Amino acid sequence: MIIEEQCGIIYEVEMFKDGGKVYIRIPFNAKELFNKPKGNIYVKGTINTISYRNKLISKGNGVQIMLINKKMQKMLGYDDTNMKVKLTVTEDNNISEEEVIQTLIEDSNVDVLSAISTRRSIREYTEQNITDEELNTILNAGFCAPSAKNKRPCNFIVVKNKTLLMELGKTNINGKMIINANCCIVVCGDKILEGIKELLIADCAASTQNMLLAAHGLGIGAVWCGILQNSDWKKQISRQFKLPEGIIPIAIIALGYPNEIKIVEKRFDASKVHKEIW
Ligand SMILES: Cc1cc2nc3c(=O)[nH]c(=O)nc-3n(C[C@H](O)[C@H](O)[C@H](O)COP(=O)(O)O)c2cc1C
């Protein structure tokens, strides 16, 4: 049912649950209406008079849906049953990179403790592409990591090129999943910014772990590949990416939508917890 109003069209639509997440189906073909056959479509409007900005998810055959994050669900009083709401929707052409990252952060329904305890290394990937917005959200997590004296010596190289991924993966048996990854991030440390090697490695490790968790929060699979400092692989990476003097590769994160299901193990180990003294 459509109710026309002066401020635009108000659609009556249903919020529905699918795979634990809550969505609204856009009641028209947004690709056609906004004349955008390719690329991401960002929209803005209101749901029951509450303003939103969002990105549409294409489900094929002209169907687009949008994810309703937990904050919005709460504001709408969503109670886990299919609920009718009033929706206005227009294209949002002025969304900045930071706003896109913020939208993805808010859309991620995973709380930090669940993300930490359900993350596993994922080494098999589907063909689904990771979007630039998702990549930026992952990189943002890397930049948000703590670093000694807040020197932030980590730099990241994003690699999507299939030939480069193949070259990286084929020369290290432990890194062969990179060949079929959708992309990877080479985590590099700046020795000039952080002169103490142990701290440089610790800073890059903190960034790497943050990015693994961010990927997991977005439903993207990832695995950390260590780079031994006196290995041929390290030399190859430095050469392949033309790393300047003083920039050392410390880890590679292979990324892709998961094509394997990993059991979440309980790992709390009381025998390794020592109280007041070993
Ligand atoms: C410093 C470090 C280096 C790692 N290097 C590799 C690697 O070269 N190849 C790989 O497949 N996994 C690598 N991993 C991932 C570990 O194998 C994985 O974290 C571990 O088996 C536990 O599994 P989980 O991540 O699913 O919890 C590395 C992890 C860390 C922390």
The ligand as an SDF file (V2000), in Angstrom:
LIG
                    3D

 31 33  0  0  0  0  0  0  0  0999 V2000
   51.8270  -14.5190   13.9670 C   0  0  0  0  0  0  0  0  0  0  0  0
   50.8880  -15.4510   13.2240 C   0  0  0  0  0  0  0  0  0  0  0  0
   51.3100  -15.9980   12.0440 C   0  0  0  0  0  0  0  0  0  0  0  0
   50.4590  -16.8430   11.3220 C   0  0  0  0  0  0  0  0  0  0  0  0
   50.8610  -17.3300   10.1140 N   0  0  0  0  0  0  0  0  0  0  0  0
   50.0480  -18.1300    9.4140 C   0  0  0  0  0  0  0  0  0  0  0  0
   50.4320  -18.5950    8.1290 C   0  0  0  0  0  0  0  0  0  0  0  0
   51.5200  -18.3050    7.6430 O   0  0  0  0  0  0  0  0  0  0  0  0
   49.5650  -19.3930    7.4580 N   0  0  0  0  0  0  0  0  0  0  0  0
   48.3370  -19.7490    7.9730 C   0  0  0  0  0  0  0  0  0  0  0  0
   47.5990  -20.4640    7.2950 O   0  0  0  0  0  0  0  0  0  0  0  0
   47.9370  -19.2930    9.1850 N   0  0  0  0  0  0  0  0  0  0  0  0
   48.7480  -18.5030    9.9080 C   0  0  0  0  0  0  0  0  0  0  0  0
   48.3380  -18.0030   11.1160 N   0  0  0  0  0  0  0  0  0  0  0  0
   46.9950  -18.3550   11.6220 C   0  0  0  0  0  0  0  0  0  0  0  0
   47.0800  -19.4550   12.6830 C   0  0  0  0  0  0  0  0  0  0  0  0
   47.4100  -20.6840   12.0750 O   0  0  0  0  0  0  0  0  0  0  0  0
   45.7140  -19.5450   13.3970 C   0  0  0  0  0  0  0  0  0  0  0  0
   45.4370  -18.3160   14.0050 O   0  0  0  0  0  0  0  0  0  0  0  0
   45.7190  -20.6500   14.4380 C   0  0  0  0  0  0  0  0  0  0  0  0
   45.8060  -21.9260   13.8270 O   0  0  0  0  0  0  0  0  0  0  0  0
   44.4440  -20.6260   15.2900 C   0  0  0  0  0  0  0  0  0  0  0  0
   43.2780  -20.7340   14.4920 O   0  0  0  0  0  0  0  0  0  0  0  0
   42.1580  -19.6010   14.4660 P   0  0  0  0  0  0  0  0  0  0  0  0
   42.7530  -18.3590   13.8990 O   0  0  0  0  0  0  0  0  0  0  0  0
   41.0730  -20.1650   13.6050 O   0  0  0  0  0  0  0  0  0  0  0  0
   41.6880  -19.3520   15.8550 O   0  0  0  0  0  0  0  0  0  0  0  0
   49.1610  -17.1600   11.8410 C   0  0  0  0  0  0  0  0  0  0  0  0
   48.7590  -16.5790   13.0360 C   0  0  0  0  0  0  0  0  0  0  0  0
   49.5940  -15.7260   13.7210 C   0  0  0  0  0  0  0  0  0  0  0  0
   49.1130  -15.0750   14.9910 C   0  0  0  0  0  0  0  0  0  0  0  0
  1  2  1  0
  2  3  1  0
  2 30  2  0
  3  4  2  0
  4  5  1  0
  4 28  1  0
  5  6  2  0
  6  7  1  0
  6 13  1  0
  7  8  2  0
  7  9  1  0
  9 10  1  0
 10 11  2  0
 10 12  1  0
 12 13  2  0
 13 14  1  0
 14 15  1  0
 14 28  1  0
 15 16  1  0
 16 17  1  0
 16 18  1  0
 18 19  1  0
 18 20  1  0
 20 21  1  0
 20 22  1  0
 22 23  1  0
 23 24  1  0
 24 25  2  0
 24 26  1  0
 24 27  1  0
 28 29  2  0
 29 30  1  0
 30 31  1  0
M  END
$$$$
